[in-house]
Amino acid sequence: MTTTLPSPFPRTASAVPGEAGRLTIADRTVERIAAHAVTEVGGIGGAASRMLGVAVGGEDLDNSAKVVAKVSGETATLDVRLSISYPLSVTRTTEQAREHLMRRIEEFTGLAVSRVDITVTALHSGATEARRVR
């Protein structure tokens, strides 16, 4: 779904009513902005892609989070899947991510974010474990 917003720019004396234009923001645009914005929060990484509900590949801190956005009128809702670095607090990190996403989406698009649902798919430890066959 897309939304159409009135132009934020004031009309000039020579502008004819109705010619100022419209701004249309697609769901996919909000998804991309949110996926990038969530990487600005420390300790958050990507989620594995899913096919038929089964994770394909693995969660990776270097990948971006998966975001699904729904735009309705002048509001948007987000469904975010991400991973978090261990031992960060899941509660604090997700609240930081939620607040940051709401602020950045409004800043970039002018849309108010009414809800951000976050699913944490994995916790990553800082140390990588080397596997050995004995």
RARAHU-V179762 format. One record per pair of residues at least 24 apart in sequence whose C-alpha atoms are under 10 Angstrom apart, sorted by the first residue. I is the first residue (numbers start at 1). GAP is how many residues later the second one is. D is the distance in whole Angstrom. If there is no record, write none. Layout:
I,GAP,D  I,GAP,D
This chain:
1,24,9  1,25,6  1,26,6  1,27,9  1,68,9  1,69,7  1,70,6  1,71,7  1,72,10  2,24,4  2,25,6  2,26,9  2,27,9  2,28,10  2,68,8  2,69,6  2,70,7  2,71,8  2,72,10  3,24,9  3,67,10  3,68,6  3,69,6  3,70,5  3,71,7  3,72,9  3,73,10  3,108,9  4,67,10  4,68,9  4,69,7  4,70,8  5,68,8  5,69,7  5,104,10  5,105,9  5,106,9  8,102,9  23,86,10  24,85,10  25,46,8  25,48,10  25,49,10  25,84,8  25,85,10  25,86,9  26,43,9  26,44,9  26,45,7  26,46,10  27,41,8  27,42,5  27,43,6  27,44,6  27,45,9  27,49,8  27,50,10  27,51,10  28,39,9  28,40,8  28,41,7  28,42,9  28,43,9  29,40,9  29,80,9  30,37,9  30,38,9  30,39,6  30,40,8  30,41,8  30,46,8  30,47,10  30,48,9  30,75,7  30,78,9  30,79,8  30,81,9  31,34,10  31,35,8  31,36,5  31,37,6  31,38,5  31,39,9  31,47,8  31,48,9  31,49,9  31,74,10  32,32,10  32,33,10  32,34,9  32,35,8  32,36,9  32,37,9  33,34,9  33,68,9  33,71,8  33,72,7  33,75,8  33,76,9  34,30,10  34,31,9  34,32,9  34,33,7  34,34,9  34,35,9  34,44,8  34,45,10  34,46,9  34,66,9  34,67,6  34,68,9  34,70,8  34,71,7  34,74,10  35,28,10  35,29,6  35,30,6  35,31,7  35,32,6  35,33,9  35,45,8  35,46,10  35,47,10  35,66,9  36,28,7  36,29,8  36,31,10  36,65,10  36,68,10  37,27,10  37,28,10  37,60,9  37,63,7  37,64,6  37,65,10  37,66,10  37,67,7  37,68,8  38,26,8  38,27,7  38,28,10  38,29,10  38,42,9  38,44,9  38,56,10  38,58,9  38,59,6  38,60,9  38,62,7  38,63,6  38,66,9  39,24,9  39,25,7  39,26,8  39,43,10  39,58,9  39,62,10  40,57,9  40,60,8  40,61,10  41,52,8  41,53,9  41,55,7  41,56,6  41,57,10  41,59,8  41,60,9  42,42,9  42,43,9  42,46,10  42,51,8  42,54,9  42,55,9  43,40,8  43,41,6  43,42,5  43,43,8  43,44,10  43,45,7  43,46,10  43,47,10  43,50,8  43,80,10  43,81,9  44,38,7  44,39,6  44,40,5  44,41,6  44,42,10  44,44,10  44,49,8  44,50,9  44,53,8  44,76,10  44,79,9  44,80,9  45,36,9  45,37,6  45,38,5  45,39,6  45,40,8  45,75,10  45,76,10  45,77,9  45,78,9  45,79,9  46,34,10  46,35,7  46,36,5  46,37,6  46,38,8  46,74,10  46,75,9  46,76,9  47,33,9  47,34,6  47,35,5  47,36,6  47,37,10  47,72,9  47,73,8  47,74,6  47,75,8  48,33,9  48,34,8  48,35,9  48,73,8  48,74,9  49,32,10  55,66,10  58,63,10  58,64,9  59,24,7  59,25,10  59,62,8  59,63,7  59,64,9  59,65,9  60,24,9  60,62,9  60,63,10  60,64,8  61,24,8  61,61,10  61,62,10  61,63,8  65,55,10  66,53,10  67,49,10  67,50,10  67,51,9  68,49,10  69,44,10  69,47,9  70,43,10  71,40,8  71,41,10  71,42,9  72,39,9  73,38,9  73,39,10  74,35,10  74,36,8  74,37,5  74,38,6  74,39,9  74,40,10  75,31,9  75,35,9  75,36,5  75,37,5  75,38,6  75,39,6  75,40,9  76,26,9  76,29,9  76,30,9  76,35,6  76,36,6  76,37,5  76,38,6  76,39,7  76,40,9  77,25,9  77,34,10  77,35,9  77,36,6  77,37,6  77,38,5  77,39,6  77,40,8  78,24,9  78,35,8  78,36,8  78,37,6  78,38,5  78,39,6  78,40,8  79,36,8  79,37,6  79,38,5  79,39,6  79,40,8  80,36,7  80,37,6  80,38,5  80,39,6  80,40,8  81,36,9  81,37,6  81,38,5  81,39,6  81,40,7  81,41,10  82,36,8  82,37,6  82,38,5  82,39,6  82,40,7  82,41,9  83,36,8  83,37,5  83,38,5  83,39,5  83,40,6  83,41,7  84,36,7  84,37,8  84,38,6  84,39,5  84,40,6  84,41,9  85,37,8  85,38,5  85,39,5  85,40,6  85,41,7  86,36,9  86,37,5  86,38,5  86,39,5  86,40,7  86,41,10  87,36,8  87,37,8  87,38,7  87,39,9  88,35,9  88,36,10  88,37,10  90,30,8  90,33,9  94,24,7  94,25,9  94,26,8
